[in-house]
Amino acid sequence: MPDDSAASSAPRGLDTAPVGGGVEGAAGVAGGLVGLAEEQDYLSRARASLGAMRERTLSLEAHGGDPIAAERLAVTLWQRARSLEDDPTTALFFGRIDRVDPDGARALAERFYIGRRHVTDDAGDPMVVDWRAPVSTAFYRASRSDPMGVSMRRRFGFEHGRITAMEDEHLTDPAEPEADSQILTREIERPRVGPMRDIVATIQPEQDELVRIDDSTTLCIQGAPGTGKTAVGLHRAAWLLYAYRERLARQGVLVVGPNAAFLEHIGAVLPTLGEVDVRHTTVSGLVTEQVQVRGADPVPAAVLKGDARLAEVLRRAVRSAVRQPQEALVVPRGARRWRVPAYEVREIVSELLARDVRYDAARQMLPQRLAHAVLVLMEAAGESPDDRVQDAVARSAPVKRYADALWPRLEPRAVLHRLWSDPAALEAAADGILAPQEQAILLWDKAPRTPGAARWTPADAVLLDELGDLLTRTPSLAHVVLDEAQDLSPMQLRAVGRRCSTGAATVLGDIAQGTTPWATSSWRESLHHLGQPEGRVTELVKGFRVPAAVIEHAARLLPRMAPGLAAPVSVRDNPGRLDHVATDPDTLWPEVGRVVAELVREPGSVGVIVPDATVTTASDLLRRTGIDHGILGAERGDVDHQVDVVPATVAKGLEFDAVVVVEPAAIAEAEPDERTGLRRLYVVLTRAVSRLTVVHARPLPEALA
């Protein structure tokens, strides 16, 4: 588990300031000075109350109305007990607010301790308030200009579960000078090894406003490296599950990331916040549940298959399977034969097509519509059929055979197999949409005999998902968090959008970090393809994680790779450290080993980011040097090592306290064009939280030098 303490390396011995009121509960009472010892005593009592809450839950017996209900209740109680487990090395609360009495009757009206979970005493009164509760908003947003009823805000520093420091801000005292919080700064910059942690103790006002946007709003956050957009997206999911628990828990929440390494990096955040039922996956994971990907497309084919125009091509291909009747429907029933003329059946088929319902839904409707036409004939002949007769006619062999001939069963792989194999079928579906030369790109040089023998590509899997939705509607979740969205093609965005068609989404990304040939240049366009055109677009510009020295160095690339995009601004007092080590080809890797050996002497994670082709070389070097390390990949993460070797193409979304970038020129040149290469390099250079070291034998790219 990651270290969740509010500031395990926070400064010790900060003096407490006088406050009006004792500490008898979360809602406060009489006066006095509150020091570290008193606050530690309150923490101990809160821990005892949390333990009592868990014991009460464990003592409950699951008595349901039936065995199934009893089992479900038992699972619910187990989950509740699990959520109440205490980790003595972490903090139950990280802040406190004292609220003034609006009518001035008392100097101190209420006191609330803010933490990761709600804790009550034996009487049911709150000892710790969940950071997501409405009253906690003031802890994050109150200021001198707008105190929000808060007279004092206190931040706590912790180490191994004990309070080691605290800082007070008196928001209604004009005589007290404004100062940045040392505890807040130390927590943001604190070294860490392992997965990404929650930021509940350090959420900034502008971030908190985005976290607490309602569940019906789709939010798109453009954010430069280090602005905390990923953390905001994950914390928004946690807040939504708190504020709209019933609907979101029932319909589900999904987090979609770029690769497995990224998902492992962020995977502990929501469980730490008590949300253990949120699924994490990649776009590939979404669309490959029904098909095995065994092939790869050339770049032109992959780009074209990701084009939004393919959606209409596939829709036409599906609808073309519906045949117009040439003969009448004849239904024997008893001693009579009922005949529905072909022209009347054509009207039924045309009406179903005009409704534009899903293919399989219309296919199920057709027998009932045909049976209804037969019933009309029966009534005209003087009979009195009812619904049971209609159902029997719809299930009869003649009607089922006739309907299947007009509206045959389809399977997504068979439809796509025919398109990529048959030039005439593709031409009919793509006429007026794709040029002949574009159609030629899509056709297989040598078609496999069956859909099962096809070597489907990642782009094909997305198209098969689209086809599946044309046949049967994809179930919608309540909310989807989509990270690194700038790299998704229009068809990939449609695949994600189907999963939140009746819900909303949180879309996260940075246009400057787009490194795919189909990377977006407009969030409005992306939201359109996602099916959320009314989504709100906002921007985070303050860099809290990437130090100024690093971000200013990487920003040199922006004019060449993303003209017009504003450079991010680091707001950290610590400028970080930037080093360049120029060497020659013979000593390049020994220099890398020397730098890494120096870095591992300090606490914190180390990422060695290298051109993809040199991952094995880097790993062998570290092994010979005796440095234990992991290797990240698109399909694997690592949370167990201080040092990780990271292919450049996997680095997006990750962060390390110290980063060693090896041979920037080779990283840029590995991409198909200069713009994409510089964007890849921009991503790589901005993974460092404290220190960046660039080791190179070749000259740096011109835009960076």
C-alpha positions in Angstrom: 0.0 0.0 0.0 1.2 3.5 -0.7 2.0 5.9 2.1 -1.1 7.9 2.7 0.1 10.1 5.5 -0.5 13.8 5.0 3.1 14.7 5.2 5.4 12.0 6.5 8.4 14.2 5.9 6.7 17.4 7.1 8.7 19.9 9.1 8.9 19.2 12.8 8.2 21.5 15.7 6.1 24.2 13.9 4.6 26.3 16.7 0.8 26.1 17.1 -1.1 29.4 17.2 -3.6 30.4 19.8 -7.2 29.4 18.9 -10.4 30.0 20.7 -11.9 26.7 21.8 -10.9 23.3 23.2 -10.9 20.0 21.3 -13.8 18.0 22.6 -15.2 16.8 19.3 -15.4 17.7 15.6 -18.0 20.4 16.6 -16.1 22.4 19.1 -16.7 24.0 22.5 -14.8 26.0 25.2 -11.5 27.9 25.1 -7.8 27.2 25.6 -4.6 26.6 23.6 -4.4 23.5 21.5 -0.9 22.0 21.1 0.6 19.0 19.4 -0.1 16.8 22.5 -3.8 17.7 22.5 -4.2 17.1 18.8 -2.3 13.8 19.1 -4.7 12.8 21.9 -7.7 13.7 19.7 -6.2 11.5 16.9 -5.8 8.6 19.3 -9.5 9.0 20.4 -10.5 9.1 16.7 -8.6 5.9 16.0 -10.4 4.2 18.9 -13.7 5.4 17.6 -12.9 4.0 14.1 -12.0 0.7 15.7 -15.3 0.7 17.6 -17.2 1.4 14.3 -15.5 -1.6 12.7 -16.2 -3.9 15.7 -19.9 -2.9 15.6 -20.0 -3.8 12.0 -18.3 -7.1 12.5 -20.8 -7.9 15.3 -23.8 -7.6 13.0 -25.4 -10.8 11.6 -26.7 -11.0 8.1 -30.4 -12.0 8.3 -32.0 -11.6 4.9 -35.5 -12.6 3.8 -34.0 -15.4 1.8 -30.6 -17.1 1.4 -29.6 -14.9 -1.6 -30.6 -11.7 0.3 -28.7 -12.9 3.3 -25.6 -13.6 1.2 -25.7 -10.1 -0.4 -26.1 -8.5 3.0 -23.1 -10.5 4.3 -21.0 -9.2 1.4 -22.1 -5.6 2.1 -21.2 -5.9 5.8 -17.8 -7.4 4.9 -17.1 -4.6 2.5 -18.2 -2.1 5.1 -15.9 -3.7 7.7 -13.0 -3.6 5.2 -13.5 0.1 4.5 -13.2 0.7 8.3 -9.8 -1.0 8.6 -7.2 1.4 10.1 -3.6 1.7 9.0 -1.7 3.0 12.0 1.1 4.4 9.8 -1.3 6.8 8.0 -3.3 9.8 9.2 -7.1 9.7 9.9 -7.2 13.5 9.3 -4.9 16.0 7.7 -6.6 19.3 8.4 -9.0 21.2 10.6 -11.3 24.2 10.1 -12.7 26.4 12.9 -15.9 28.2 11.8 -17.1 31.5 13.3 -20.6 32.0 14.5 -22.4 34.1 11.8 -24.3 36.2 14.4 -21.2 36.7 16.5 -22.6 35.1 19.6 -19.6 32.9 20.0 -16.0 33.3 18.8 -16.0 29.6 17.8 -19.1 27.9 16.6 -17.9 24.7 15.0 -14.7 22.8 14.5 -14.3 20.0 11.9 -11.4 17.7 11.3 -11.0 16.7 7.6 -9.8 13.3 6.6 -10.1 10.4 4.1 -13.2 8.8 5.8 -16.0 9.7 8.2 -15.5 8.7 11.8 -18.1 9.1 14.5 -18.0 8.6 18.3 -20.3 6.4 20.3 -23.0 9.0 20.3 -22.9 9.3 16.5 -21.3 12.8 16.5 -18.6 13.3 13.8 -15.0 13.2 14.9 -13.6 13.2 11.4 -15.4 14.5 8.3 -15.0 12.9 4.9 -13.0 15.2 2.6 -15.9 14.8 0.1 -18.6 16.2 2.5 -20.0 19.6 1.6 -18.6 21.1 4.9 -15.0 20.1 3.8 -15.2 22.4 0.7 -14.2 25.4 2.9 -10.9 23.6 3.9 -9.8 23.7 0.3 -11.3 26.9 -1.0 -11.4 29.4 2.0 -9.1 32.4 1.6 -8.5 35.8 3.0 -10.7 37.4 0.4 -13.5 34.8 0.9 -13.1 33.1 4.3 -16.4 31.1 3.8 -17.1 31.4 7.5 -13.7 29.9 8.5 -11.7 31.7 11.1 -8.8 29.3 11.1 -7.5 26.5 8.9 -5.0 24.1 10.4 -2.8 21.7 8.4 -1.1 18.7 10.1 2.2 17.0 9.3 2.5 13.3 10.1 5.2 10.7 10.3 4.3 7.1 10.9 0.8 8.0 12.0 1.8 10.6 14.6 1.4 14.3 14.3 4.8 16.0 14.0 3.8 19.5 12.9 0.9 21.8 12.3 0.4 25.2 10.7 -2.4 27.6 11.2 -3.9 30.2 8.9 -6.1 32.9 10.6 -8.3 33.9 7.6 -10.1 36.7 9.4 -7.1 38.3 11.1 -5.8 41.1 8.8 -2.7 41.5 11.0 -1.4 38.0 10.2 0.8 38.1 7.0 0.1 35.6 4.2 2.6 32.8 3.8 2.8 29.6 1.8 2.2 26.4 3.7 5.4 24.6 4.4 3.5 21.4 5.1 1.6 21.6 1.8 4.8 22.2 -0.1 6.7 19.4 1.6 3.8 17.0 1.0 3.6 17.9 -2.8 7.4 17.5 -3.2 7.9 14.5 -0.8 9.8 11.6 -2.4 7.8 8.4 -2.9 8.3 4.9 -4.3 5.4 2.9 -5.6 2.1 3.8 -7.1 0.5 7.2 -7.3 -1.1 8.3 -4.1 -4.2 10.4 -3.4 -3.9 14.1 -3.0 -6.7 14.8 -0.6 -4.4 16.7 1.7 -3.1 19.0 -1.1 -6.0 19.6 -3.4 -5.8 23.2 -4.6 -8.9 25.5 -4.8 -9.0 25.4 -8.6 -8.7 21.6 -8.5 -11.4 21.3 -5.9 -13.9 23.2 -8.0 -13.4 20.7 -10.8 -13.6 17.7 -8.5 -17.0 18.8 -7.2 -18.8 19.4 -10.5 -22.1 17.5 -10.7 -22.6 14.1 -12.2 -24.5 15.2 -15.3 -21.7 17.4 -16.6 -19.0 16.0 -18.9 -15.8 17.7 -18.0 -12.7 18.0 -20.3 -9.5 19.1 -18.6 -6.6 20.3 -20.7 -3.5 20.2 -18.4 0.2 20.5 -18.9 2.6 18.1 -17.2 2.4 18.3 -13.4 -0.9 20.2 -13.2 -2.6 17.3 -11.5 -5.2 16.5 -14.1 -5.0 12.8 -13.5 -5.4 13.2 -9.8 -8.3 15.6 -10.3 -10.0 13.1 -12.6 -9.6 10.2 -10.1 -10.7 12.3 -7.1 -13.7 13.5 -9.1 -14.7 9.9 -9.6 -14.4 9.3 -5.8 -16.4 12.5 -5.1 -19.2 11.5 -7.5 -19.4 8.1 -5.9 -19.8 9.8 -2.6 -22.3 12.5 -3.7 -24.4 10.2 -6.1 -23.7 6.9 -4.5 -26.9 5.0 -5.4 -26.9 5.6 -9.1 -23.2 5.5 -9.7 -22.6 2.4 -7.7 -25.5 0.7 -9.5 -24.6 1.7 -13.0 -20.8 1.6 -12.6 -17.7 3.8 -13.0 -14.8 3.1 -15.3 -11.3 4.5 -15.6 -9.7 4.2 -19.0 -5.9 4.7 -19.4 -3.3 4.4 -22.1 -1.5 1.2 -21.0 -1.1 -1.3 -18.2 1.9 0.5 -16.7 -0.1 3.7 -16.3 -3.1 1.7 -14.8 -0.8 0.1 -12.2 0.7 3.5 -11.4 -2.7 5.0 -10.6 -4.5 1.8 -9.5 -4.1 2.4 -5.7 -5.7 5.9 -5.7 -9.4 5.0 -5.6 -9.0 2.0 -3.3 -7.1 4.2 -0.9 -10.1 6.5 -0.9 -12.4 3.6 -0.2 -13.7 3.0 -3.7 -12.8 -0.6 -4.5 -15.4 -1.4 -7.1 -14.2 1.0 -9.9 -12.8 -0.9 -12.9 -9.6 0.1 -14.6 -8.8 -0.8 -18.2 -7.3 0.5 -21.5 -9.2 1.3 -24.7 -7.7 -2.0 -26.1 -9.1 -3.8 -23.1 -12.5 -2.4 -23.8 -12.7 -3.6 -27.4 -10.8 -6.9 -27.3 -13.1 -8.8 -25.0 -14.7 -10.7 -27.9 -11.7 -10.8 -30.4 -8.1 -11.8 -30.2 -5.7 -9.2 -31.7 -2.8 -10.9 -33.6 -1.9 -8.4 -36.3 -0.7 -4.9 -36.9 -1.6 -2.2 -39.4 0.7 0.0 -41.4 0.3 3.6 -40.2 -1.8 4.7 -43.2 -4.3 1.9 -42.6 -4.4 2.5 -38.9 -5.1 6.2 -39.4 -7.8 5.5 -41.9 -9.5 2.8 -39.7 -9.6 5.4 -36.9 -11.3 7.9 -39.1 -14.9 8.8 -38.1 -16.1 8.2 -41.6 -15.7 4.5 -41.0 -18.7 4.7 -38.7 -21.0 5.4 -41.7 -19.3 2.8 -43.8 -20.0 0.1 -41.2 -23.6 1.3 -40.7 -24.2 0.9 -44.4 -22.6 -2.5 -44.4 -24.9 -3.7 -41.7 -28.1 -2.3 -43.2 -27.2 -3.7 -46.6 -27.7 -7.2 -45.1 -31.4 -6.5 -45.0 -33.2 -7.9 -48.1 -36.4 -6.7 -49.7 -39.0 -9.4 -50.2 -39.7 -10.8 -53.7 -42.4 -13.2 -52.7 -45.5 -13.0 -50.4 -45.5 -14.5 -46.9 -47.8 -17.5 -46.8 -48.7 -18.8 -43.3 -50.8 -22.1 -43.1 -53.0 -22.2 -40.0 -55.5 -24.9 -39.5 -57.4 -25.4 -42.8 -56.5 -22.0 -44.2 -53.5 -20.3 -45.7 -53.0 -16.6 -45.0 -51.1 -14.6 -47.6 -49.4 -11.2 -46.9 -48.3 -9.7 -50.2 -44.7 -8.7 -50.9 -45.5 -5.0 -51.2 -47.0 -5.0 -47.7 -43.9 -6.8 -46.3 -41.7 -4.2 -48.0 -43.6 -1.5 -46.1 -42.9 -3.3 -42.8 -39.2 -3.7 -43.6 -38.9 0.0 -44.7 -40.6 1.2 -41.5 -38.2 -0.8 -39.3 -35.2 0.6 -41.2 -36.6 4.1 -40.9 -36.8 3.7 -37.1 -33.0 3.2 -37.1 -33.1 0.9 -34.1 -30.3 -1.6 -33.5 -30.1 -4.3 -36.1 -30.8 -7.2 -33.7 -33.7 -5.3 -32.0 -35.4 -4.8 -35.4 -34.7 -8.4 -36.3 -36.6 -9.5 -33.2 -39.5 -7.1 -34.1 -39.9 -8.3 -37.6 -41.7 -11.7 -36.8 -44.2 -9.8 -34.6 -44.9 -7.3 -37.3 -45.4 -10.0 -39.9 -47.7 -11.9 -37.4 -49.7 -8.7 -36.9 -50.3 -8.4 -40.6 -51.6 -12.0 -40.6 -53.9 -11.1 -37.7 -55.3 -8.2 -39.6 -56.2 -10.7 -42.4 -57.9 -13.0 -39.9 -60.0 -10.2 -38.4 -61.0 -9.1 -41.9 -62.2 -12.7 -42.5 -64.4 -12.5 -39.4 -62.1 -14.3 -36.9 -61.3 -12.9 -33.4 -57.6 -13.6 -32.8 -55.9 -12.4 -29.6 -52.3 -11.7 -28.5 -51.7 -15.4 -27.9 -52.6 -16.1 -31.6 -50.2 -13.4 -32.7 -47.3 -14.8 -30.6 -48.0 -18.3 -32.0 -47.9 -17.0 -35.6 -44.7 -15.0 -34.9 -43.1 -18.3 -33.5 -44.3 -20.4 -36.4 -41.7 -22.0 -38.7 -43.0 -20.2 -41.9 -42.8 -16.8 -40.3 -39.4 -17.4 -38.7 -37.9 -18.7 -42.0 -39.3 -15.8 -43.9 -38.1 -13.2 -41.4 -34.6 -14.8 -41.2 -34.3 -14.6 -45.0 -35.1 -10.9 -45.0 -33.2 -10.0 -41.9 -30.4 -12.5 -41.4 -28.4 -13.0 -38.3 -25.1 -11.0 -38.4 -21.8 -11.4 -36.6 -19.4 -8.5 -36.4 -16.3 -10.4 -37.6 -18.2 -11.8 -40.6 -19.3 -8.3 -41.6 -15.8 -6.8 -41.4 -14.2 -9.9 -43.0 -16.5 -9.4 -46.0 -15.6 -5.7 -46.2 -11.9 -6.2 -46.2 -12.1 -9.3 -48.5 -14.6 -8.2 -51.1 -13.9 -5.0 -53.1 -17.5 -4.8 -54.4 -18.9 -5.0 -50.8 -16.5 -2.3 -49.6 -17.2 -0.1 -52.6 -21.0 -0.4 -52.0 -20.6 0.6 -48.3 -18.0 3.3 -48.9 -19.4 4.9 -52.0 -19.2 8.7 -51.6 -17.4 8.4 -48.3 -14.0 6.9 -49.1 -12.0 7.6 -52.3 -11.0 4.5 -54.3 -7.4 4.8 -53.2 -8.6 4.9 -49.6 -10.6 1.7 -50.2 -7.6 0.1 -51.6 -5.7 0.7 -48.3 -8.3 -1.1 -46.4 -8.5 -4.2 -48.5 -6.5 -7.3 -47.6 -3.8 -8.3 -50.0 -4.6 -11.9 -49.3 -7.9 -12.5 -47.6 -8.1 -15.2 -44.9 -10.7 -17.9 -45.6 -12.8 -17.3 -42.5 -13.2 -14.6 -39.9 -11.7 -16.9 -37.3 -8.5 -17.2 -39.3 -8.1 -13.4 -39.7 -5.2 -11.6 -38.0 -7.3 -8.8 -36.5 -5.4 -5.6 -35.7 -6.0 -3.1 -32.8 -7.8 -0.8 -35.2 -9.9 -3.7 -36.4 -10.9 -4.4 -32.8 -12.3 -0.9 -32.5 -14.3 -1.3 -35.7 -15.6 -4.7 -34.5 -16.8 -2.9 -31.3 -18.6 -0.4 -33.5 -20.2 -3.2 -35.4 -21.3 -4.9 -32.2 -23.0 -1.7 -31.1 -24.8 -1.4 -34.5 -26.2 -4.9 -33.8 -26.9 -4.6 -30.1 -26.7 -1.5 -27.9 -23.6 -1.3 -25.7 -24.6 -0.9 -22.0 -23.9 2.5 -20.6 -22.1 3.2 -17.3 -22.8 6.2 -15.1 -19.4 7.7 -15.5 -16.1 7.2 -17.4 -12.8 8.8 -16.6 -10.7 8.9 -19.8 -7.0 9.8 -19.4 -4.5 10.7 -22.1 -7.5 11.2 -24.3 -5.5 13.4 -26.8 -4.1 10.2 -28.3 -7.3 8.5 -29.2 -8.7 8.3 -32.7 -12.3 9.3 -33.5 -13.3 5.7 -33.6 -11.6 5.0 -30.3 -13.4 7.9 -28.8 -16.7 6.6 -30.1 -16.0 3.2 -28.4 -15.4 5.0 -25.1 -18.4 7.2 -25.6 -20.7 4.2 -26.0 -19.8 3.3 -22.4 -21.2 6.6 -21.1 -24.0 7.3 -23.6 -26.5 7.9 -20.8 -24.0 9.2 -18.3 -21.1 11.6 -18.3 -17.3 11.6 -18.6 -14.2 13.2 -17.2 -11.8 13.6 -20.1 -8.1 14.3 -19.3 -5.2 15.1 -21.5 -2.7 17.5 -23.0 -2.8 18.4 -26.7 1.0 19.0 -26.6 1.5 15.4 -25.5 -0.3 13.9 -28.5 2.0 11.3 -29.9 -0.2 9.2 -32.2 -0.6 10.0 -35.9 -4.3 10.6 -35.2 -3.8 12.8 -32.1 -6.4 15.5 -31.7 -5.9 19.2 -32.2 -9.2 20.2 -30.7 -11.0 19.1 -27.5 -14.3 20.2 -29.0 -13.8 17.7 -31.8 -12.9 15.0 -29.4 -16.0 15.6 -27.3 -18.1 15.4 -30.5 -16.7 12.0 -31.3 -17.2 10.9 -27.7 -20.9 11.8 -28.0 -20.6 14.5 -25.4 -20.6 17.7 -27.6 -22.0 19.9 -24.7 -19.1 19.0 -22.4 -17.3 21.7 -20.5 -13.7 22.4 -21.5 -11.3 23.9 -18.9 -7.6 24.2 -18.4 -5.2 23.6 -15.5 -2.0 25.8 -16.0 -0.3 25.7 -12.6 2.3 23.0 -12.4 2.5 21.6 -8.8 4.5 18.4 -9.5 7.1 19.3 -12.2 9.7 21.8 -11.0 10.4 25.0 -12.9 13.9 24.0 -14.2 12.4 20.9 -15.8 9.3 22.4 -17.3 11.1 25.5 -18.7 13.6 23.2 -20.4 10.9 21.0 -21.9 8.8 24.0 -22.9 11.5 25.0 -25.5 9.9 22.3 -27.7 6.5 23.8 -27.7 6.9 26.4 -30.5 8.0 23.6 -32.9 5.5 20.9 -31.9 2.4 22.8 -30.6 2.4 26.4 -31.9 0.1 28.7 -30.0 -0.1 26.5 -26.9 0.8 28.4 -23.7 3.8 27.1 -21.8 2.9 25.6 -18.4 3.9 27.5 -15.3 5.5 25.8 -12.3 4.3 27.3 -9.0 6.7 25.4 -6.7 9.3 27.3 -4.7 11.8 24.5 -5.3 13.0 24.9 -8.8 14.3 21.3 -9.0 17.5 20.3 -10.6 18.4 19.9 -14.2 21.7 18.3 -15.3 23.1 17.4 -18.8 25.8 14.8 -19.1 27.4 14.9 -22.6 29.6 11.9 -23.3 30.7 9.8 -26.3 29.2 6.6 -27.6 31.7 4.3 -25.9 31.0 5.8 -22.4 27.3 6.5 -22.8 26.0 3.5 -20.8 28.7 3.6 -18.1 27.7 7.2 -17.5 24.0 6.2 -17.2 25.0 3.5 -14.7 27.0 6.1 -12.7 24.1 8.6 -12.6 21.6 6.0 -11.5 23.9 4.7 -8.8 24.2 8.2 -7.5 20.4 8.7 -7.6 19.5 5.6 -5.7 21.4 6.8 -2.6 18.6 9.3 -2.1 15.0 8.5 -1.2 12.4 8.5 -4.0 11.7 6.7 -7.3 14.0 6.7 -10.3 12.9 6.3 -13.9 15.4 5.5 -16.6 13.7 6.5 -19.8 15.3 5.1 -22.9 14.6 4.6 -26.6 12.4 1.5 -27.0 15.2 -0.3 -28.9 17.6 0.0 -26.0 15.5 -1.3 -23.1 17.4 -4.6 -22.9 20.7 -2.7 -23.0 19.7 -0.5 -20.1 18.4 -3.4 -18.1 21.6 -5.4 -18.6 23.7 -2.4 -17.6 21.8 -1.9 -14.3 22.0 -5.6 -13.6 25.8 -5.6 -14.0 25.9 -2.6 -11.8 24.0 -4.4 -9.1 21.0 -2.0 -9.2 17.7 -3.8 -8.6 15.1 -2.6 -11.0 11.9 -3.3 -12.9 11.0 -2.9 -16.6 7.8 -1.2 -17.6 5.9 -2.1 -20.7 2.6 -1.4 -22.4 1.2 -4.6 -20.9 2.9 -4.6 -17.5 3.5 -2.1 -14.7 5.7 -2.2 -11.6 5.2 -0.8 -8.1 7.8 -2.8 -6.3 11.1 -1.2 -7.3 12.8 2.1 -6.6 14.3 2.0 -10.2 12.4 1.3 -13.4 13.6 1.1 -17.0 10.9 2.8 -19.0 10.6 2.6 -22.8 9.9 6.1 -24.1 6.6 5.1 -25.6 5.3 3.9 -22.2 6.4 7.0 -20.1 3.2 9.0 -20.7 1.2 9.7 -17.5 4.0 8.3 -15.2 6.1 10.3 -12.8 9.3 9.7 -10.8 11.2 11.7 -8.2 14.3 11.5 -10.4 14.4 10.8 -14.1 17.3 9.9 -16.3 16.6 10.5 -20.0 19.0 8.6 -22.3 19.8 9.9 -25.8 16.9 12.4 -26.5 17.7 12.6 -30.3 17.1 8.8 -30.7 13.9 9.1 -28.8 12.6 11.8 -31.1 13.9 10.1 -34.3 12.0 6.8 -33.4 8.7 8.5 -34.3 7.3 8.8 -37.9 7.6 12.6 -38.1 9.3 15.5 -36.4 6.2 16.8 -34.6 5.4 13.5 -33.1 9.0 13.0 -32.2 9.3 16.3 -30.4 6.0 15.6 -28.6 7.3 12.2 -27.4 10.4 13.9 -26.1 8.3 16.6 -24.4 6.4 13.8 -22.6 9.7 12.1 -21.6 11.3 15.2 -20.2 8.4 16.1 -18.0 8.2 12.9 -15.9 10.5 14.3 -13.2 9.2 15.6 -9.9 12.5 16.8 -8.5 15.5 16.1 -10.7 16.1 15.5 -14.4 19.4 14.2 -15.8 19.9 14.0 -19.6 22.7 11.7 -20.7 23.6 11.9 -24.4 26.4 11.1 -26.8 24.6 12.6 -29.8 23.8 16.3 -30.1 20.5 17.3 -28.6 17.6 18.0 -31.0 17.8 21.6 -32.4 14.6 22.7 -30.8 16.0 21.6 -27.3 19.6 22.8 -27.6 
